[in-house]
Amino acid sequence: MAVFSVNGRNYEVDEDGFLMDPELWNDDVARDFATTENVFDMTDDHWKLVRFIRKYYEAYGIAPMVRKATRETGFDTDRMYQLFPSGPAKGACKVAGLSKPAGCV
């Protein structure tokens, strides 16, 4: 199993760098994983998207579809890519502590 180390903390991750145990997620974990997206200052917009994804995951056990995320956050897909350069599926879900989604946000 791979380990991601940052800021003196170690996280078990899968082969794509996603957190293995979503239950460990908190704001510090989000900030640590944001560095993998070259995001070193989480803005209100970053948190809005991440918290929506996280809340949806906690309610339904999966990541939301992009269409649902755009509707609920008010961000278009281009804005999501500005926030998380590798995109909503890889970047935002990784920062939200989810496992790698298949065809979802």
C-alpha contacts under 8 A as a table, 3 or more apart, distances in Angstrom:
res1	aa1	res2	aa2	distance
1	M	12	E	6.75
1	M	13	V	6.91
1	M	14	D	6.73
1	M	15	E	7.81
2	A	12	E	5.89
2	A	13	V	5.42
2	A	14	D	6.23
2	A	15	E	6.73
2	A	17	G	7.86
3	V	10	N	6.30
3	V	11	Y	5.40
3	V	12	E	4.57
3	V	13	V	5.62
4	F	10	N	5.63
4	F	11	Y	5.09
4	F	12	E	6.37
4	F	13	V	6.44
4	F	17	G	7.27
5	S	8	G	6.70
5	S	9	R	5.56
5	S	10	N	4.38
5	S	11	Y	6.35
6	V	9	R	5.42
6	V	10	N	6.62
6	V	32	D	6.41
7	N	32	D	7.28
11	Y	19	L	6.78
11	Y	20	M	7.95
12	E	19	L	6.19
12	E	20	M	5.72
12	E	21	D	7.72
13	V	16	D	7.46
13	V	17	G	5.05
13	V	18	F	5.05
13	V	19	L	4.55
13	V	20	M	4.94
14	D	17	G	5.23
14	D	18	F	5.41
14	D	19	L	6.67
14	D	20	M	6.07
15	E	18	F	7.55
16	D	100	K	7.56
17	G	94	K	7.77
18	F	94	K	5.49
18	F	97	G	7.08
18	F	98	L	6.89
18	F	99	S	5.48
18	F	100	K	6.20
19	L	22	P	6.27
19	L	94	K	7.10
19	L	97	G	5.69
19	L	98	L	6.61
19	L	99	S	6.23
20	M	99	S	6.68
21	D	24	L	5.86
21	D	25	W	7.83
21	D	97	G	7.92
22	P	25	W	5.54
22	P	97	G	5.23
22	P	98	L	5.70
22	P	99	S	7.28
24	L	29	V	7.84
25	W	28	D	7.92
25	W	29	V	5.62
25	W	30	A	7.05
25	W	96	A	7.45
25	W	97	G	5.60
26	N	29	V	5.26
26	N	30	A	6.32
27	D	30	A	4.98
27	D	31	R	6.23
28	D	31	R	5.06
28	D	32	D	6.14
29	V	32	D	5.03
29	V	33	F	6.14
29	V	95	V	7.59
29	V	97	G	7.59
30	A	33	F	5.22
30	A	34	A	5.97
30	A	95	V	4.81
30	A	96	A	6.04
30	A	97	G	6.92
31	R	34	A	5.01
31	R	35	T	6.81
31	R	40	F	7.43
31	R	41	D	7.88
31	R	42	M	6.97
31	R	95	V	7.34
32	D	35	T	5.66
32	D	36	T	7.72
32	D	95	V	7.99
33	F	36	T	5.48
33	F	37	E	7.42
33	F	94	K	6.79
33	F	95	V	5.11
34	A	37	E	5.22
34	A	38	N	6.59
34	A	39	V	5.12
34	A	40	F	6.64
34	A	42	M	7.70
34	A	91	G	7.80
34	A	95	V	5.49
35	T	38	N	4.82
35	T	39	V	5.10
35	T	40	F	5.61
36	T	39	V	7.29
37	E	84	F	6.16
37	E	85	P	6.48
37	E	86	S	6.98
37	E	91	G	6.29
39	V	42	M	6.66
39	V	83	L	7.97
39	V	84	F	7.54
42	M	45	D	7.84
42	M	46	H	5.55
42	M	47	W	6.57
43	T	46	H	5.12
43	T	47	W	6.35
44	D	47	W	5.11
44	D	48	K	6.03
45	D	48	K	4.98
45	D	49	L	6.40
45	D	83	L	7.59
46	H	49	L	5.51
46	H	50	V	6.16
46	H	83	L	6.16
47	W	50	V	5.00
47	W	51	R	5.68
48	K	51	R	5.36
48	K	52	F	6.12
48	K	73	T	6.97
49	L	52	F	5.18
49	L	53	I	6.22
49	L	69	A	7.59
49	L	73	T	6.49
49	L	92	A	7.34
50	V	53	I	5.17
50	V	54	R	6.05
50	V	92	A	6.08
50	V	93	C	7.25
50	V	95	V	6.88
50	V	96	A	5.25
51	R	54	R	4.95
51	R	55	K	5.93
51	R	96	A	7.14
52	F	55	K	5.15
52	F	56	Y	6.08
52	F	69	A	7.45
52	F	72	E	7.84
52	F	73	T	7.43
53	I	56	Y	5.18
53	I	57	Y	6.08
53	I	63	A	6.28
53	I	64	P	6.47
53	I	69	A	7.44
53	I	92	A	7.87
53	I	93	C	6.94
53	I	96	A	6.65
54	R	57	Y	5.05
54	R	58	E	6.17
54	R	63	A	7.86
54	R	96	A	5.63
54	R	97	G	7.61
54	R	98	L	7.66
55	K	58	E	5.14
55	K	59	A	6.26
56	Y	59	A	5.12
56	Y	60	Y	6.01
56	Y	61	G	7.56
56	Y	62	I	7.32
56	Y	63	A	6.64
56	Y	64	P	6.40
57	Y	60	Y	5.28
57	Y	61	G	4.70
57	Y	62	I	4.87
57	Y	63	A	5.30
57	Y	64	P	7.23
57	Y	98	L	7.71
58	E	61	G	5.68
58	E	62	I	7.89
60	Y	63	A	7.96
62	I	101	P	7.53
63	A	93	C	7.35
63	A	98	L	7.51
63	A	101	P	6.42
63	A	104	C	5.92
63	A	105	V	6.10
64	P	68	K	6.16
64	P	69	A	6.34
64	P	104	C	5.98
64	P	105	V	5.56
65	M	68	K	5.31
65	M	69	A	6.41
65	M	103	G	7.76
65	M	104	C	4.66
65	M	105	V	4.79
66	V	69	A	5.02
66	V	70	T	6.11
66	V	77	T	7.67
66	V	88	P	7.43
66	V	104	C	6.44
66	V	105	V	4.52
67	R	70	T	5.23
67	R	71	R	6.22
68	K	71	R	5.15
68	K	72	E	6.10
69	A	72	E	5.20
69	A	73	T	5.85
69	A	74	G	7.85
69	A	75	F	7.71
69	A	105	V	7.29
70	T	73	T	5.42
70	T	74	G	5.32
70	T	75	F	5.04
70	T	76	D	5.46
70	T	77	T	6.94
71	R	74	G	5.49
71	R	75	F	7.46
75	F	78	D	7.89
75	F	79	R	5.70
75	F	80	M	6.47
76	D	79	R	5.34
76	D	80	M	6.52
77	T	80	M	5.05
77	T	81	Y	6.38
78	D	81	Y	5.15
78	D	82	Q	6.31
79	R	82	Q	4.92
79	R	83	L	6.27
80	M	83	L	5.09
80	M	84	F	6.02
80	M	85	P	7.86
80	M	87	G	6.46
80	M	88	P	6.04
81	Y	84	F	4.95
81	Y	85	P	4.78
81	Y	86	S	6.67
81	Y	87	G	4.86
81	Y	88	P	6.75
82	Q	85	P	5.75
84	F	87	G	5.35
84	F	88	P	6.56
84	F	91	G	5.32
84	F	92	A	6.01
85	P	91	G	6.95
86	S	89	A	7.85
86	S	90	K	5.90
86	S	91	G	5.23
87	G	90	K	5.66
87	G	91	G	5.32
87	G	92	A	6.73
88	P	91	G	5.51
88	P	92	A	4.71
88	P	93	C	6.40
88	P	105	V	5.12
89	A	92	A	6.18
89	A	93	C	5.56
89	A	94	K	7.80
89	A	100	K	7.53
89	A	101	P	6.45
89	A	103	G	7.63
89	A	104	C	6.11
89	A	105	V	4.26
90	K	93	C	5.75
90	K	94	K	5.90
90	K	100	K	6.90
90	K	101	P	7.77
90	K	105	V	7.96
91	G	94	K	5.17
91	G	95	V	6.25
92	A	95	V	5.15
92	A	96	A	6.09
92	A	105	V	7.98
93	C	96	A	4.85
93	C	97	G	6.32
93	C	98	L	5.42
93	C	99	S	7.43
93	C	100	K	7.24
93	C	101	P	7.60
93	C	105	V	7.18
94	K	97	G	5.21
94	K	98	L	5.74
94	K	99	S	7.01
94	K	100	K	7.19
95	V	98	L	7.64
98	L	101	P	7.62
101	P	104	C	5.52
101	P	105	V	7.24
